[in-house]
Amino acid sequence: MIQRWSRKKTPLPLLTLTFLVLIVCSVFYNESSLRVFNPDQTPPLRHRPKITYVEPNRDPTSERGVLDRFSRCNSTKEYSGRSTRSGGSGGEGGGGPGRRDSGSHECDVTSGKWVLDNVTYPLYEESECPYMSDQLACHKHGRADIGYQHWRWQPHRCDLLRWSTSEMWEKLRNKRLMFVGDSLNRGQWISMLCLLQSAAAKDKRSITPNAPLTIFRAEKYNATVEFLWAPLLVESNSDDPVNHRLEERIIRPDSIRTHALKWEQADILVFNTYLWWRQSPVKLLWSDDEEGECEELDGMDAMELAMETWADWVMTRLDPSKRVFFVTMSPTHQLSEEWKPGSKGNCYGETEPIKSESHWGSGSDLPTMRMVERVLGRLGSRVSAINITQLSEYRKDGHPSIYRKFWEALRPEQLADPSSFSDCIHWCLPGVQDIWNQLLFHFL
């Protein structure tokens, strides 16, 4: 019976059949397109093989060798495509307006201009801060023009909350504030100590010796302001706060536990990382590797792996009541031709900010900025971004240049050409980094 029905059944017209096939193909194509262009997805990392995911920050099942400045790769191979980002690492808000950053306020306080203010700035005197670093004390080391100390940041459509030492201490009462990162974050920590120390009696304050974790304590407020040296966020062979100038940069891209054990009890955390990743390539030594075989990856992609491991820790291990901030990249001013066409210098001799609000120099990498934005976006309201990049881009005058202590003897040819040894990376204090802390105060 079934066979007879089949034989007598009139087949579908060819045109109708073709139409149905086109509809089916269209559906599959549209679904594929949605997957490719879904804005919640992160584009594939550049020049990478197929990505396979590994679980980050897991407790090691066996003892790993210590990763320090004496560590070496037994061999090196191409990057295998492993990533620490899991499918469930998305955060609240999905990168929307729920994230507490400058964009979530009535006014974007990071969009504005620098205004000369000889009345209320600087917020402290360089010579009166006992915690001042010789790397940042520009006036002490011979800088005669001190105009860099008198610039105030003025947002376009509102005012930045005026700094108050007493109010900041009240925000910190019975709390631990910890800065985690590289020498630029250490500079921000020193700035914070200089801003706060005047309200802490000399006999009621203390600071530990220089170490990976350095702690300033104020008994009156039962509070600490701390700095942890972790320039690459994840474990690395550069985690010694003094001896970290190494030819080969090695990281454990899937492990942040060594550092996290030191910072997980802090109440307010301020992280940064950027410049150390600009030395490419970076060697990756995964936690489960027992042969010392490293993989090699360019700096920005390696930074993304580290950021994902850090983000996983924030989402899965951190008490949501903690306040977490991430400070965006700090610009450098190595090429004066970017603001003065035809010149061949750098920040040496500069005494005023850049006036053009469209200025963006080569010292700030836009792809890296977008990558950081993607990672922070997945964390939702768990992390607040402090965007210091554009406002600091204008301050070509704010670097130590030659006016700092150099830890190595300068060669005669360097002394004959000051721009050849100018520090256009760090920042003089008082100066730009005090404004970074004023932004932190504003967001707190």
C-alpha positions in Angstrom: 0.0 0.0 0.0 2.8 2.4 0.9 4.7 1.5 -2.2 1.7 2.1 -4.4 1.2 5.6 -2.8 4.8 6.4 -3.4 4.7 5.4 -7.0 1.6 7.5 -7.7 2.7 10.5 -5.6 3.3 13.5 -7.9 6.9 14.8 -7.1 7.3 18.5 -5.9 7.9 20.9 -8.8 11.6 21.6 -9.2 11.0 25.3 -8.5 9.3 24.7 -5.2 12.1 22.3 -4.1 14.8 24.8 -5.1 12.9 27.5 -3.1 12.8 25.3 0.1 16.6 24.5 -0.2 17.3 28.2 -0.5 15.3 28.9 2.7 17.1 26.2 4.6 20.5 27.5 3.5 19.5 31.0 4.4 18.6 30.0 7.9 21.9 28.2 8.4 23.8 31.2 7.0 22.0 33.7 9.2 22.6 31.6 12.3 26.3 31.4 11.4 26.5 35.1 10.8 25.0 35.8 14.2 27.6 33.6 15.8 30.4 35.4 14.0 29.2 38.9 14.7 27.7 38.4 18.2 29.0 41.5 20.1 29.2 39.5 23.3 31.8 37.3 21.8 35.5 38.2 21.8 37.1 38.0 18.3 39.7 35.3 17.9 43.1 36.3 19.2 45.5 37.4 16.4 47.6 34.8 14.5 46.6 32.0 16.8 45.9 28.3 16.2 42.6 26.8 17.3 41.9 27.8 20.9 41.6 25.2 23.6 40.5 26.2 27.1 42.3 25.3 30.4 41.1 25.9 33.9 43.0 28.8 35.4 44.0 29.3 39.1 43.4 25.7 40.0 45.2 24.3 43.0 48.3 22.4 41.7 48.2 18.7 42.2 52.0 18.5 42.4 54.8 20.8 43.5 55.8 23.1 40.7 59.3 24.6 40.5 59.6 28.2 41.7 59.4 30.6 38.8 62.0 33.3 39.5 64.7 35.3 37.9 66.9 32.2 37.6 64.2 30.2 35.7 64.9 29.2 32.1 63.0 27.5 29.4 64.5 24.1 28.4 63.1 24.6 25.0 60.6 26.8 23.1 57.8 26.0 20.7 55.0 27.8 18.9 51.9 28.8 20.9 49.5 25.9 21.0 46.3 27.8 21.3 45.5 27.3 25.0 43.5 30.0 26.7 42.4 30.6 30.2 39.0 32.0 29.3 36.2 29.6 30.0 32.7 29.9 28.6 31.3 30.8 32.0 33.5 33.7 32.7 31.0 36.3 31.7 30.2 38.9 34.3 27.2 40.8 35.4 26.0 43.4 32.9 28.0 41.9 30.1 30.1 45.1 29.7 27.0 47.4 29.7 26.3 50.4 31.9 26.4 48.3 35.0 30.2 48.6 35.2 31.3 51.2 37.7 33.6 53.4 35.7 33.8 57.0 34.5 31.0 56.4 31.9 28.5 55.4 34.6 28.5 58.9 36.2 26.5 61.9 35.2 29.7 63.4 33.7 32.7 61.7 32.2 35.4 63.1 34.5 38.2 61.7 32.2 37.2 64.0 29.4 38.6 67.5 30.0 41.7 69.7 29.9 44.6 70.7 32.1 44.3 74.1 33.8 47.2 76.0 35.4 46.4 76.4 39.1 49.0 78.1 41.2 46.7 78.5 44.2 45.5 75.0 45.1 48.1 72.8 43.5 50.3 71.0 44.3 48.4 69.1 46.9 51.6 68.6 48.9 55.2 69.6 48.9 57.8 67.3 47.5 60.3 68.0 50.3 57.6 67.3 53.0 56.8 63.8 51.9 59.1 61.3 53.7 58.1 58.5 51.3 59.1 60.3 48.1 61.1 58.2 45.7 64.4 59.5 44.2 63.0 58.2 40.9 60.2 60.7 41.0 61.6 63.6 43.0 62.3 65.8 40.0 62.8 69.2 41.8 65.3 67.6 44.2 67.3 66.2 41.3 67.7 69.5 39.5 64.5 70.4 37.7 64.2 74.2 38.0 60.8 74.7 36.4 58.1 73.4 38.7 55.1 74.3 36.6 54.4 70.6 36.2 53.2 70.6 39.8 50.6 73.3 39.3 48.3 71.7 36.6 44.8 70.8 37.7 42.5 68.4 35.7 39.2 70.0 34.8 36.5 67.9 33.2 34.4 69.6 30.5 30.9 69.4 32.0 31.4 68.9 35.7 34.0 69.1 38.5 36.3 66.4 39.8 35.6 65.8 43.5 38.1 68.0 45.4 40.7 66.0 47.3 40.2 65.8 51.0 42.9 64.0 53.1 40.6 63.6 56.1 37.7 62.3 54.0 40.0 59.8 52.3 41.2 58.5 55.6 37.6 58.0 56.7 37.0 55.9 53.5 40.0 53.8 54.5 39.2 53.5 58.2 39.6 49.8 59.3 40.5 48.8 55.7 43.4 47.7 53.6 44.0 49.6 50.3 46.4 47.7 48.1 48.0 48.8 44.8 49.1 45.8 42.7 51.3 46.1 39.6 54.5 47.6 38.2 56.6 50.7 38.9 53.9 53.0 37.6 51.4 51.6 40.1 54.2 52.0 42.7 54.4 55.6 41.7 50.6 56.0 42.3 51.1 54.3 45.7 53.8 56.7 46.6 51.6 59.6 45.5 48.9 58.3 47.8 51.3 58.1 50.8 52.3 61.7 50.1 48.7 62.8 49.9 47.8 61.0 53.2 50.8 61.1 55.5 50.3 64.6 56.8 47.2 63.4 58.7 48.9 60.5 60.4 51.1 61.4 63.4 54.8 60.4 63.0 54.8 58.2 66.1 51.6 56.5 64.9 52.6 55.5 61.5 55.0 52.9 60.1 56.2 51.4 56.8 57.8 48.0 56.2 61.1 47.7 54.4 61.1 47.4 50.6 59.8 44.0 49.7 57.4 42.4 47.2 54.7 43.6 49.6 55.4 47.0 51.2 52.9 48.2 53.9 52.2 51.7 55.2 50.2 51.6 58.4 48.3 54.4 60.2 47.3 53.4 63.7 44.8 56.3 64.2 42.6 54.9 61.4 43.6 51.2 61.8 44.3 51.3 58.1 47.0 50.3 55.7 48.0 51.5 52.2 50.1 48.8 50.5 52.0 48.0 47.3 52.5 44.6 45.8 55.1 44.2 43.0 53.4 42.0 40.3 54.1 43.7 37.0 52.6 41.0 34.8 49.7 40.1 37.3 50.3 36.4 36.8 53.3 34.5 38.2 56.5 35.4 36.3 60.3 35.3 36.5 60.1 39.1 37.0 58.4 39.1 40.4 61.5 40.2 42.3 60.9 43.9 43.1 64.6 44.7 42.6 66.2 42.1 40.3 63.8 41.9 37.4 65.7 43.2 34.4 65.9 39.9 32.4 66.5 39.2 28.7 63.8 36.5 28.7 60.3 37.1 30.1 58.6 34.0 31.4 55.1 33.8 32.8 52.6 31.2 34.0 49.6 32.3 32.1 47.2 30.2 34.0 48.3 30.9 37.6 47.9 34.0 39.8 47.7 32.2 43.1 51.1 33.2 44.5 50.1 36.9 44.2 46.5 36.4 45.1 47.4 34.9 48.5 48.9 38.3 49.4 46.1 40.5 48.1 42.9 38.5 48.6 42.3 40.0 52.1 42.6 43.6 51.0 39.4 45.6 51.0 40.2 48.0 48.1 42.4 46.8 45.2 44.0 48.9 42.5 45.6 47.0 39.6 47.6 47.9 36.6 49.7 46.2 33.9 50.8 47.3 30.4 54.4 48.5 29.7 56.0 45.2 30.6 54.1 43.5 27.8 55.6 45.7 25.2 58.8 43.6 25.3 58.0 40.8 22.9 57.9 37.9 22.7 56.8 36.5 26.0 57.5 32.9 27.0 54.5 30.9 28.4 55.2 28.1 30.9 51.9 26.4 31.7 51.4 25.0 35.2 51.0 21.4 34.1 54.3 21.4 32.1 57.0 19.4 33.9 59.6 19.5 31.2 60.3 23.2 31.2 59.0 23.5 27.6 57.8 27.1 26.9 55.5 28.4 24.3 56.1 31.8 22.6 53.6 34.6 22.1 53.6 38.3 21.3 53.2 40.7 24.1 49.6 41.9 23.6 48.2 38.4 23.2 50.2 37.2 26.2 48.8 40.1 28.2 45.3 39.0 27.2 45.9 35.5 28.6 47.1 37.0 31.9 44.1 39.4 32.0 41.8 36.5 31.5 43.4 34.6 34.4 43.1 37.7 36.6 39.4 38.1 35.5 38.7 34.5 36.4 40.1 35.1 39.9 38.0 38.2 40.3 34.8 36.4 39.3 35.3 33.1 41.1 37.5 33.8 44.2 37.0 37.4 45.2 34.4 38.4 47.8 31.9 40.6 45.8 31.9 43.2 48.6 35.5 44.2 47.8 36.1 47.2 45.7 38.4 46.5 42.6 39.8 49.1 40.3 41.9 48.7 37.1 44.0 51.6 36.0 44.4 51.8 32.2 47.6 52.2 30.3 50.0 55.0 31.3 51.3 56.9 28.2 54.9 57.4 27.3 56.3 60.4 25.4 59.3 59.1 23.5 58.8 60.9 20.2 58.5 64.7 20.2 57.6 64.6 16.5 54.2 63.4 17.5 53.4 66.8 19.1 56.1 68.9 17.4 56.4 67.9 13.7 60.0 67.9 12.5 61.6 67.6 15.9 63.7 64.6 16.9 63.6 64.6 20.7 61.3 63.3 23.4 59.9 64.6 26.7 63.2 66.3 27.6 62.8 70.0 27.9 59.0 70.0 27.8 57.3 72.4 30.2 53.6 72.5 29.2 50.9 70.0 28.4 49.7 69.2 24.8 46.7 71.4 24.0 45.2 69.3 21.2 42.4 67.1 22.7 42.7 64.7 19.7 46.3 63.9 20.5 47.0 60.2 20.8 50.7 59.1 20.8 52.4 55.8 19.9 53.1 55.2 23.6 49.4 54.2 24.0 48.4 51.1 22.1 44.7 51.2 20.9 44.4 47.4 20.3 45.6 46.8 23.8 43.1 49.4 25.1 40.3 47.6 23.3 41.4 44.3 24.7 41.4 45.6 28.2 37.9 47.0 27.7 36.6 43.6 26.5 38.0 41.8 29.5 36.7 44.4 32.0 33.3 44.4 30.2 32.9 40.7 30.9 33.4 41.5 34.6 30.4 43.8 34.8 30.2 45.8 38.0 32.8 43.7 39.7 35.6 46.0 38.5 35.7 49.8 38.0 38.0 51.2 35.3 40.0 54.3 36.1 40.8 55.6 32.6 43.9 57.7 33.0 45.2 57.3 29.5 43.8 60.2 27.5 44.3 62.8 30.3 47.9 61.6 30.8 48.5 61.7 27.1 48.5 65.5 27.2 51.2 65.6 29.9 54.5 65.4 27.9 55.9 67.8 30.6 55.2 65.6 33.5 58.0 63.0 33.2 61.2 63.0 35.2 63.3 63.2 32.0 66.9 63.6 33.3 65.8 64.9 36.7 65.8 61.7 38.8 68.3 59.3 40.4 69.6 56.8 37.9 70.6 53.5 39.4 73.4 52.9 36.8 76.3 55.2 35.9 75.6 57.2 32.8 78.1 57.0 29.9 79.8 60.1 28.6 78.0 59.9 25.3 74.7 59.8 27.2 75.6 62.9 29.3 76.4 64.7 26.1 72.9 64.0 24.8 70.3 64.4 27.6 67.4 63.2 25.5 69.2 59.8 25.1 68.8 58.9 28.7 65.6 60.8 29.6 62.9 58.9 31.5 59.7 59.6 29.6 57.8 56.7 31.2 57.5 57.5 34.9 56.0 60.7 36.4 57.3 63.5 38.6 55.7 64.0 42.0 53.8 66.1 42.9 52.1 65.8 39.5 50.1 63.7 37.2 49.7 60.6 39.4 48.1 62.8 42.2 45.3 63.3 39.7 45.0 59.5 39.2 44.5 59.2 43.0 42.0 62.1 42.9 40.0 60.0 40.4 40.2 57.0 42.7 38.9 59.2 45.6 36.1 60.5 43.3 35.0 56.9 42.4 35.2 55.7 46.0 
